[in-house]
Structure formats: C-alpha cells, structure tokens
Amino acid sequence: MKIDVSHIAKLANLPLSLEEKTKFEKQLEETIKYVEELGDVETKGIEPTSQVTGLENVTRKDLAGPSLTQDESLSNTKSAHNGMFKVNAIFEENES
C-alpha cells in the first residue's frame, strides 16, 4: 500500500523534507499493515468495550470552599495594579 505522505503533510500544514517524507511513509505503511492484521483476529463472542478496568468516575466533586482573599492572592506578587496582577506584555504589535 502506497501512502501519499505529501498530501497528508499538506492537509496537516506540515512542511516535511524528502527524508522525513520517506521515513513517515514507511512508518505509516507499517502502522496500517498492523491495523489490517488486527482485523484478522477472531473476536466472535467478545463484546466491544471502551475500557477494561471497571472503574467509573474517579474524579472528585467540584465543591466550592474557602479561598484566598484578593489581598492574600496579591501579597507575594512583584507588581499589582487595581487589584490585579501586573505583568509585562507578552505580545508585540506588528509595525508594518
């Protein structure tokens, strides 16, 4: 089976070198071959499942509780302004 890695890379907006395309083509062919082999496994009488641990919901309930006051939250910051953390800008304006 021949995989069109160039097409897949274009769809994923990934610039790939010729070496990478060759490498990924081989890897994808091996992966698809393995998945096709899984189709030959006898599964008659086996129920489909999405998990096998038997665990259900293992998360805790999201309950409101005591929290820090605004002053406590800001007590260790280097800089605050109008009750908020003040930080340096992380975006630059594009000057064209």
C-alpha positions in Angstrom: 0.0 0.0 0.0 1.4 3.4 -1.1 0.8 6.3 1.3 0.7 9.8 -0.1 2.6 11.5 2.7 2.9 14.7 0.8 -0.9 15.0 0.7 -1.2 14.2 4.4 1.5 16.7 5.3 -0.2 19.4 3.2 -3.6 18.7 5.0 -1.8 18.9 8.3 0.1 22.0 7.2 3.4 20.3 8.0 6.5 21.2 6.0 8.4 17.9 5.5 11.8 17.3 4.0 12.2 14.5 1.4 14.0 12.4 4.1 11.1 12.9 6.6 8.5 12.0 3.9 10.4 8.8 3.2 10.6 8.0 6.9 7.0 8.7 7.6 5.7 6.9 4.6 7.5 3.7 5.8 6.1 4.2 9.4 2.6 4.8 8.2 2.7 1.7 5.9 3.8 -0.4 8.9 1.1 1.1 11.1 -1.7 0.5 8.5 -0.4 -3.1 7.9 -0.6 -3.8 11.7 -4.1 -2.4 11.9 -5.1 -4.6 9.0 -3.6 -7.6 10.8 -5.8 -6.8 13.8 -8.8 -7.3 11.5 -7.8 -11.0 11.2 -8.1 -11.5 15.0 -11.0 -13.7 15.9 -13.4 -11.6 18.0 -16.6 -13.7 17.7 -18.4 -13.8 21.0 -16.4 -10.9 22.5 -18.3 -7.8 23.5 -17.0 -4.4 22.4 -15.7 -2.2 25.3 -14.1 1.2 25.6 -12.3 0.3 28.9 -11.4 -2.8 30.9 -10.7 -1.6 34.4 -14.2 -1.5 35.7 -13.6 1.9 37.1 -16.3 4.5 36.8 -15.9 8.1 37.8 -12.7 8.6 39.7 -12.8 12.4 39.9 -13.9 14.3 43.0 -16.9 16.5 43.1 -16.2 20.2 42.4 -17.3 21.8 45.6 -16.9 25.5 46.5 -14.8 26.1 49.6 -12.7 28.7 51.3 -10.3 30.6 49.1 -7.8 33.4 49.4 -8.9 37.0 49.6 -7.8 39.3 46.8 -5.2 40.9 49.1 -3.9 37.4 50.1 -3.6 36.4 46.4 -1.7 39.5 45.6 0.5 39.5 48.7 3.6 37.9 47.0 3.4 39.5 43.6 6.1 41.8 42.4 3.6 44.2 40.9 -0.2 44.8 41.1 -2.5 47.4 39.7 -6.1 48.0 40.5 -6.4 44.7 42.4 -4.9 42.6 39.6 -1.5 41.0 38.8 0.6 43.3 36.7 2.8 41.6 34.2 4.9 42.6 31.2 3.3 42.4 27.8 3.9 39.1 26.0 2.5 40.1 22.6 4.2 42.7 20.4 2.3 44.9 18.0 3.2 44.3 14.4 4.6 47.5 13.0 4.1 47.5 9.2 
